[in-house]
Structures are given as C-alpha cells and as structure tokens.
Amino acid sequence: MAFVDIDTFQRETTLQDAARLCGSEVEISGDGRNVRIDCPFNCAGDHASKREIAVDTDNAAKQWKCHAYGCECRGNLLNLMYGWIKGQRCTGDRLRGAEFNEVKQVIAGEKPAATPPPQRAAKAAEETESPKSNPPLLAGEKSRLLMEPPIWEKLVTDLATMSPAASAYVRRHPALSAAAMQKWQVGLMPKDGGGDKRGWSLRDHIVYPFLSEENEVIAFVGRDPKYEEKLEAFEATPPAERDPKKRPIKHKFPKGFHRGLELFGQQRGRLEEPCYREAITRYGLIIVEGFNDVIQLDALQIPAVAICSNRITDEQVAKIVRLSKELAAGRVSMFFDCDEEGNAGAKDATWKLLQVGLDVRPAWGEAMHAGAFQGRQPESITMEELQRTILPAIERK
C-alpha cells in the first residue's frame, strides 16, 4: 500500500473533497469551528434535524460530534470518511486494522470511490420527495396506540412501585414531582404489561407524550433511566471489543417521527392561557433543551418550549419565529444548559434567530451572573433563583 501522510491529508483536505473521494457529496453550513453537516452513520439518532454533526474545521484533524439524540458519536475526518464509505460508524472510537486500511486505500487511490449504501440513498430520495410531517397518533393505523384505555393510564408514577433504576432517575430529577407527572402524563412504562402489548419497545423507560400545537398526541418518547450506567459500561469496554450497534441510546423517538419539526410544550392552548400569555409577553418565548426543563419551569408558572436537543433545526427556527411573533411581539429568551455544549448550541440558535429579526436575550451563560450557574440545567432552577436572577435578565419593560 502506498504511503499516505494522514496528518497532512486531514489538515489540507476539505470536507467536500474528502466526501467526493468516498463517492459521496456533502452540503455544509457555517464555517470555522462550527461547520454543520448531516450524519452519515445511519445511527440510532432520529435524524429529523438537518446538519446533526458539528465539525471544527479549524482543527487540523477536523474533530466533530453528532448531536442527534441517541447518537452523539465523535471523531476526526477519517471517521467521517468511513461513514461516507460504509454508512455506519467504525467498531471503536478510532479506526484500526482493516477499517483504517479501507479508508487509507481510498485516500491513496488504490480503491474505487464507493457509492452510498442503498438504504441511505433510498431514504434520502424518499425524504426529498415527501414533505416531513408528524400526524396525530389517532390517524390511520397508529390509532391502536390510543385505544381504550388510553396508553398513558399504563404509566407508573408511584416511586414505590417503579423499578430501582426508574425510581432513582425520578428522584434525581425534582422536576418530575407526582403533580408534574400527572399533569404532563409522564411515567414509567412497566415491564409487565399483561396482555396489553402497546408501548412494548418503551418498557422500563420514562415515557413523555409529545403533543402537537393542536394538543393531539403525535409521539411517545422514552428516556432510558439506565442510560448513564450503560454508557459507562460501554466506554469501559476496550474499543476493539465494542459493537457500535449496541451503543446505549438515551432517548427513544419512534421511527418516522421528525423531532426537528416540533417543540415540546408547543400546545397552543397552554401557551395562550391568560397567565402564561402575560409571562410570555414579559419574558419572551423561552427556549430550552429538554423535556424536564419545560416541566420544571411550568411548575414555576413560567412557560417554555424545548427543541429536544442542543442544536436547533431550520424548521424549529421557522416555528419559533411564527409563535414568538404571534404571542410575544418577536421576543425570545434562550435558556439552554449552562455548559460547553449548551453554550455552543445557544450561540448558534441565537445567531439564527437574530438574523430573522427577533429580539433574543440569554437567560444565563458562561459569562453571565458571575458564572454562578456554570454546569446547571434549567430543570434545576429554584423559584428564588428564577425571580432574583433569571427573570430580571430577560424581562422586557
């Protein structure tokens, strides 16, 4: 095999040229440390959003990370090339052995350029031809999910009868109080469903119903309470022995559900309640990352909506523009997690929203409030902290 200077290749080769070597084309947005591209790994993420992968092209090896829920893999340019060639991630965190040689042969010109795996090519063509939408579960063949009794009546909210892992998860997340779980119809899908097979894939998961603006159920999303434990065990396994297909998944979004089209908590009836309309007018439409953030702020009488990621999609930008103009005179407040990834996602979202003319303010950040909230998530906020520090920062007089 011909000698290939991998370091020089990664430093001097653009993403577009590397993709073409692999028989693929890549569309990019952004520049420098935040170039966005679609994920090529056919991973367990929902892939509803566009440009799930953020690439630091200022880095010599073009380090990147996928921000799709359920994926979150990372690597360098060679890892991306393996994805463009094979349509899946490599066995370990780094390319080794035959996998490394396969990419090296393509770089050296000793192997013909590949073609995208037929499954992904067919999926891409289908998505191009068919506009994405999330119909209510009561429509068509999915109606069986909401046959009597309603599926949410199966969910367990009593800590004493939950599995140990689920009980521990709920205790770690104060937002999931008994009252909040009842209001939001959140709970544990029990392992023992008796003769009722509905929700089988979500057994032993904390389940969140996802509602449309019209207050219709469009999905049930599961959060694995054992995710952190499973991820720790997976990463403790030597890379050569890992099966990438068994990488733990934090959230289970149903197949065919386009998360990037929606905002959790977007129900218009909720946002238009008199007391909430007043709060939205004063503080703008508050945007957070996750389910529990919305639920905790709701318990504190502050309405928020979540993008269910730390990376906003173009479709979510369009929805936020419409809702904020209808409800808040174009005012928006960013309240992402106060950590490195949350700050990066908030900056990206803020720039996109500013460009379409919205009035955007941050609720907190790494350089705000003397760094008092570093590492915190909105679901951990208290009423005292909210009233003393957060709300004054986003209030419009």
Secondary structure, DSSP 8 states (H G I E B T S, - for coil): -----HHHHHHH--HHHHHHHTT-----BS-TT-EEE---S--SS---SS--EEE-TTSTT--EEE-STTT--EE-HHHHHHHHHHSS--SSSS--HHHHHHHHHHHHT-S------HHHHHHHHHHHHS------TTSGGGGGGG-SS-GGGG-B--GGGS-HHHHHHHHH-TT--HHHHHHHT-EE--S--TT--TTGGGTTSEEEEEE-TTS-EEEEEEE-TTHHHHHHHHHHS-GGG--GGG---SEE--TT--GGG--BT--HHHHTSHHHHHHHHHH-EEEESSHHHHHHHHHTT--EEE-SSSS--HHHHHHHHHHHHHHHTTEEEE---SSHHHHHHHHHHHHHHHHTT-EEEES--TTSGGGTTTT--GGG--HHHIIIIIHHHH---
